[in-house]
Amino acid sequence: MDDSITIRPLREADAEAVVSLYAKAAAVEPRLGPVTLPQWDQFLKLPQNRGGRDFRIAELNGRLVGLAESSLRDHGAHHSRFLKIVVAPEMRRRRIGLALVDDVLAIDTDADLTVQTLVSSDWPAGMAFVAAFGFVHVESEIGMKCVEPLQPARTLAAARATIEQVSDVTACAGEVARIHNAAYASDAAFRLYSPEEMAQVLTESEVWIASEDGQMSGFCLTEPERNSMWIESVAVDPARQGRGLGQLLVYRVLSAHDVSVEHPCWLNVSSRNAPALKIYRRLGFRPQHETCRFLAMRGELIAARERRFQ
């Protein structure tokens, strides 16, 4: 790497330069962005990102040319570090990404710590980078789009459920955290949330819940946008799954937002979650793109770095 390029921690004053970096990168690889200043601020506030404490910046003559997003996620029994590298298109092939990875790997000391990263399947340079490091493909996030919601068959359990949007998110944060932690425990991207952390997450989302006999059975978190909407997360209490509640909950949300060709709904679902993929197809969602999730042990990445990038 050019000696004039330096790596340093992220600063609050970097926000506008980060947004500009994403705009440049998205022009080459659309899956990377763009992001707005409010979206970046919201992203940094997520509990796992801790204000960007472990994020790193690559700088050339005072100009931001690279970014490593790095968050340590609590999986309960163990931790996993999530890593995302963004480099300005005109600065690629100068080992800036490699330098950012080096700095992030130096944050931790545990050789057995797992490191995860996501790469779009249609981004050859990104796929080549993770392959060179020895990352293993463990699953994919399937991006799905709905423009014409299909009404699900009604079941007795679903008919008894009450579905509503909640305004006081702090009152339901504990139950949302409980259901999330139980429903997503085996997911590769799982992150354990406390009630307090979940309350923070919910302040940035539209929250819908399904209840039976006064007991929360499931939730749906959405992010409405001007010309579309995102479903960020859907979960049903494992003890109450398989009875049509999840389908009805999502359908009610889609209907409330008048999803159509002009106002589509998007979501991501794991390629390993066959039941969810089936449910979303029944509701009218169709696959649009694939983002691959890769995993490696920190010690393995350091060894690969020494062997392949002298």
C-alpha positions as CSV (number, residue, x, y, z in Angstrom):
1,M,0.0,0.0,0.0
2,D,1.1,3.6,-0.7
3,D,2.9,5.0,2.3
4,S,0.9,8.2,2.0
5,I,-2.3,6.3,2.8
6,T,-3.1,6.1,6.5
7,I,-5.6,4.0,8.5
8,R,-7.3,5.5,11.5
9,P,-10.5,5.2,13.6
10,L,-13.8,6.7,12.3
11,R,-14.6,10.2,13.5
12,E,-18.0,11.9,13.8
13,A,-16.8,14.5,11.3
14,D,-16.4,11.8,8.6
15,A,-20.1,11.4,8.0
16,E,-20.4,13.5,4.8
17,A,-17.2,11.9,3.4
18,V,-18.6,8.4,4.1
19,V,-21.8,9.3,2.2
20,S,-19.7,10.6,-0.7
21,L,-17.7,7.4,-0.7
22,Y,-20.8,5.2,-0.8
23,A,-22.1,7.3,-3.7
24,K,-18.9,6.7,-5.7
25,A,-18.8,3.0,-4.8
26,A,-22.5,2.5,-5.7
27,A,-21.9,3.8,-9.2
28,V,-19.7,0.8,-9.8
29,E,-21.4,-1.7,-7.5
30,P,-25.1,-0.7,-6.8
31,R,-25.5,-3.2,-4.0
32,L,-23.1,-1.2,-1.8
33,G,-25.4,1.9,-1.6
34,P,-25.9,4.8,-1.7
35,V,-26.7,5.9,1.8
36,T,-28.0,9.2,3.2
37,L,-26.7,11.2,6.2
38,P,-29.8,10.2,8.3
39,Q,-29.3,6.5,7.3
40,W,-25.6,6.6,8.3
41,D,-26.5,8.2,11.6
42,Q,-29.2,5.6,12.2
43,F,-26.7,2.8,11.3
44,L,-24.1,4.0,13.8
45,K,-26.7,4.1,16.5
46,L,-27.4,0.3,16.2
47,P,-26.3,-1.4,19.4
48,Q,-23.8,-3.7,17.7
49,N,-22.1,-0.8,16.0
50,R,-21.5,1.2,19.2
51,G,-21.2,4.5,17.4
52,G,-18.7,3.1,15.0
53,R,-16.0,2.5,17.7
54,D,-14.4,-0.3,15.7
55,F,-14.9,1.2,12.3
56,R,-11.7,2.2,10.4
57,I,-11.0,4.9,7.7
58,A,-8.4,4.9,5.0
59,E,-7.2,8.4,4.2
60,L,-5.0,9.9,1.5
61,N,-3.8,13.5,1.8
62,G,-6.8,14.2,4.1
63,R,-9.3,12.6,1.7
64,L,-11.4,9.6,2.8
65,V,-10.7,6.7,0.3
66,G,-11.8,3.6,2.2
67,L,-14.0,2.4,5.0
68,A,-14.1,-0.7,7.1
69,E,-17.4,-1.2,9.0
70,S,-16.7,-3.6,11.9
71,S,-19.1,-4.7,14.6
72,L,-18.8,-7.3,17.3
73,R,-22.0,-9.2,17.6
74,D,-23.1,-11.1,20.7
75,H,-24.5,-14.6,19.7
76,G,-25.0,-15.7,23.3
77,A,-22.5,-18.5,23.6
78,H,-19.9,-16.7,21.5
79,H,-19.2,-13.6,19.6
80,S,-18.7,-12.9,15.9
81,R,-17.1,-9.9,14.2
82,F,-18.9,-8.6,11.1
83,L,-16.8,-6.9,8.5
84,K,-17.6,-4.8,5.4
85,I,-15.0,-3.0,3.2
86,V,-15.8,-0.1,0.9
87,V,-13.0,1.5,-1.2
88,A,-13.3,4.4,-3.7
89,P,-13.4,2.9,-7.2
90,E,-10.4,5.0,-8.4
91,M,-8.3,3.8,-5.5
92,R,-8.8,0.0,-5.9
93,R,-5.9,-2.4,-6.5
94,R,-3.7,-0.4,-4.1
95,R,-4.1,-2.8,-1.2
96,I,-6.3,-0.3,0.7
97,G,-8.8,-3.0,1.5
98,L,-6.1,-5.3,2.7
99,A,-4.8,-2.6,5.1
100,L,-8.3,-2.0,6.5
101,V,-8.7,-5.8,7.1
102,D,-5.3,-5.8,8.9
103,D,-6.3,-3.1,11.2
104,V,-9.7,-4.7,12.0
105,L,-8.1,-8.1,12.7
106,A,-5.8,-6.4,15.2
107,I,-8.7,-5.2,17.3
108,D,-9.3,-8.7,18.8
109,T,-7.0,-11.3,20.3
110,D,-9.0,-14.5,20.1
111,A,-7.8,-16.7,17.1
112,D,-11.1,-18.6,17.2
113,L,-13.3,-15.5,16.9
114,T,-15.5,-15.9,13.8
115,V,-15.4,-13.1,11.2
116,Q,-18.3,-12.7,8.7
117,T,-18.7,-10.6,5.6
118,L,-21.4,-10.2,2.9
119,V,-20.6,-9.9,-0.8
120,S,-23.0,-9.6,-3.7
121,S,-22.9,-12.7,-6.0
122,D,-22.6,-10.4,-9.1
123,W,-19.5,-8.5,-7.8
124,P,-16.5,-10.5,-9.2
125,A,-13.8,-8.3,-7.4
126,G,-15.5,-8.8,-4.0
127,M,-15.9,-12.5,-4.5
128,A,-12.2,-12.8,-5.5
129,F,-11.1,-10.8,-2.4
130,V,-12.9,-13.1,0.1
131,A,-11.7,-16.2,-1.9
132,A,-8.1,-15.1,-1.6
133,F,-8.5,-14.8,2.2
134,G,-10.0,-18.3,2.5
135,F,-13.5,-17.3,3.6
136,V,-16.1,-20.0,3.3
137,H,-19.6,-19.4,1.9
138,V,-22.1,-20.5,4.6
139,E,-25.4,-19.1,3.2
140,S,-26.9,-16.3,1.1
141,E,-29.3,-13.5,1.7
142,I,-32.0,-13.6,-0.9
143,G,-33.3,-10.2,-1.8
144,M,-37.1,-10.5,-2.5
145,K,-39.6,-8.0,-3.9
146,C,-43.4,-7.9,-3.8
147,V,-45.5,-5.8,-6.1
148,E,-48.8,-7.6,-5.7
149,P,-49.6,-9.1,-2.3
150,L,-51.4,-12.4,-2.3
151,Q,-53.9,-13.1,0.5
152,P,-53.0,-16.2,2.5
153,A,-55.4,-18.9,3.4
154,R,-57.0,-18.1,6.8
155,T,-56.3,-20.6,9.6
156,L,-58.2,-20.8,13.0
157,A,-55.1,-19.6,14.9
158,A,-54.6,-16.6,12.5
159,A,-58.3,-15.7,12.7
160,R,-58.0,-15.4,16.5
161,A,-55.0,-13.2,16.4
162,T,-55.0,-9.4,16.8
163,I,-52.7,-7.5,14.5
164,E,-51.9,-3.9,15.1
165,Q,-49.2,-1.2,14.7
166,V,-47.9,-0.1,18.1
167,S,-47.0,3.5,19.0
168,D,-45.3,2.9,22.4
169,V,-42.4,0.7,21.3
170,T,-40.8,0.8,24.7
171,A,-43.7,-1.1,26.2
172,C,-43.3,-4.1,23.8
173,A,-39.4,-4.1,23.5
174,G,-39.0,-6.9,26.1
175,E,-41.4,-9.3,24.3
176,V,-39.9,-8.4,20.9
177,A,-36.4,-9.1,22.2
178,R,-37.6,-12.4,23.7
179,I,-39.2,-13.6,20.4
180,H,-36.3,-12.3,18.3
181,N,-33.7,-14.2,20.5
182,A,-35.7,-17.4,20.3
183,A,-36.7,-17.3,16.7
184,Y,-33.3,-16.3,15.2
185,A,-31.0,-18.2,17.6
186,S,-29.8,-20.6,14.9
187,D,-29.4,-18.0,12.2
188,A,-25.8,-17.2,11.0
189,A,-26.4,-13.5,11.4
190,F,-28.0,-13.8,14.8
191,R,-27.4,-11.0,17.3
192,L,-28.7,-11.4,20.9
193,Y,-30.6,-8.3,22.1
194,S,-31.4,-7.2,25.6
195,P,-34.8,-5.4,26.1
196,E,-33.0,-2.1,26.4
197,E,-31.1,-2.6,23.1
198,M,-34.2,-3.7,21.4
199,A,-36.0,-0.6,22.6
200,Q,-33.3,1.5,20.9
201,V,-33.7,-0.5,17.6
202,L,-37.5,-0.1,17.7
203,T,-37.3,3.7,17.8
204,E,-36.1,3.6,14.2
205,S,-38.7,1.2,12.9
206,E,-42.4,0.9,12.3
207,V,-43.5,-1.9,14.7
208,W,-46.4,-4.3,14.1
209,I,-47.3,-7.1,16.5
210,A,-49.6,-10.2,16.4
211,S,-51.2,-11.1,19.8
212,E,-53.3,-14.0,21.0
213,D,-55.3,-13.7,24.2
214,G,-53.2,-10.7,25.3
215,Q,-49.9,-12.5,24.6
216,M,-47.5,-11.3,21.9
217,S,-47.1,-14.1,19.3
218,G,-45.0,-12.3,16.7
219,F,-43.7,-9.0,15.3
220,C,-42.8,-7.3,12.0
221,L,-40.4,-4.4,11.8
222,T,-40.7,-2.2,8.7
223,E,-38.9,0.8,7.3
224,P,-41.2,2.8,5.0
225,E,-39.5,4.9,2.4
226,R,-40.9,7.4,-0.1
227,N,-41.4,5.1,-3.1
228,S,-41.0,1.7,-1.4
229,M,-40.8,-0.1,1.9
230,W,-38.5,-2.6,3.6
231,I,-39.4,-5.4,5.9
232,E,-36.4,-5.5,8.2
233,S,-37.4,-8.4,10.4
234,V,-40.3,-10.8,11.0
235,A,-40.5,-13.4,13.7
236,V,-43.1,-15.6,15.4
237,D,-42.6,-17.2,18.8
238,P,-41.3,-20.7,18.1
239,A,-44.0,-22.2,20.3
240,R,-46.6,-20.6,18.0
241,Q,-45.1,-21.2,14.6
242,G,-46.7,-23.2,11.8
243,R,-50.2,-21.9,12.2
244,G,-50.3,-19.1,9.6
245,L,-49.6,-16.2,12.0
246,G,-46.5,-15.0,10.2
247,Q,-48.2,-15.0,6.8
248,L,-51.2,-13.1,8.1
249,L,-49.0,-10.6,9.9
250,V,-46.9,-9.8,6.8
251,Y,-50.0,-9.6,4.6
252,R,-51.6,-7.1,6.9
253,V,-48.5,-5.0,6.8
254,L,-48.3,-5.1,3.0
255,S,-52.0,-4.2,2.7
256,A,-51.6,-1.3,5.1
257,H,-48.9,0.2,2.9
258,D,-50.7,-0.3,-0.4
259,V,-47.8,-2.3,-1.9
260,S,-47.9,-2.2,-5.7
261,V,-45.7,-1.9,-8.7
262,E,-45.3,1.8,-7.9
263,H,-44.7,1.1,-4.2
264,P,-43.0,-2.3,-3.9
265,C,-41.9,-4.0,-0.7
266,W,-38.4,-5.5,-0.3
267,L,-36.9,-7.9,2.3
268,N,-33.9,-10.3,2.7
269,V,-34.2,-13.9,3.8
270,S,-31.6,-16.5,4.4
271,S,-31.2,-19.2,1.8
272,R,-31.1,-21.7,4.6
273,N,-34.6,-20.7,5.8
274,A,-36.7,-22.8,3.5
275,P,-40.0,-22.3,5.5
276,A,-39.7,-18.5,5.3
277,L,-38.8,-18.6,1.6
278,K,-42.0,-20.7,1.0
279,I,-44.1,-18.3,3.0
280,Y,-42.8,-15.2,1.2
281,R,-43.4,-16.8,-2.2
282,R,-47.0,-17.5,-1.2
283,L,-47.4,-13.9,-0.3
284,G,-46.2,-12.7,-3.7
285,F,-42.5,-12.1,-3.1
286,R,-40.1,-13.0,-5.9
287,P,-36.3,-13.4,-5.7
288,Q,-34.3,-10.5,-7.2
289,H,-30.7,-10.9,-6.2
290,E,-28.3,-12.9,-3.9
291,T,-25.8,-11.7,-1.4
292,C,-23.4,-14.3,-0.1
293,R,-22.4,-14.6,3.5
294,F,-18.8,-15.7,4.1
295,L,-17.2,-16.9,7.4
296,A,-13.7,-17.6,8.6
297,M,-11.9,-17.8,11.9
298,R,-9.7,-14.8,12.8
299,G,-6.6,-17.0,13.1
300,E,-7.2,-18.5,9.7
301,L,-7.5,-15.0,8.1
302,I,-4.2,-13.9,9.7
303,A,-2.5,-17.0,8.4
304,A,-4.0,-16.5,4.9
305,R,-2.8,-12.9,5.0
306,E,0.8,-14.0,5.7
307,R,0.8,-16.7,3.0
308,R,-0.9,-14.9,0.2
309,F,-0.3,-11.2,0.6
310,Q,3.4,-10.6,1.2
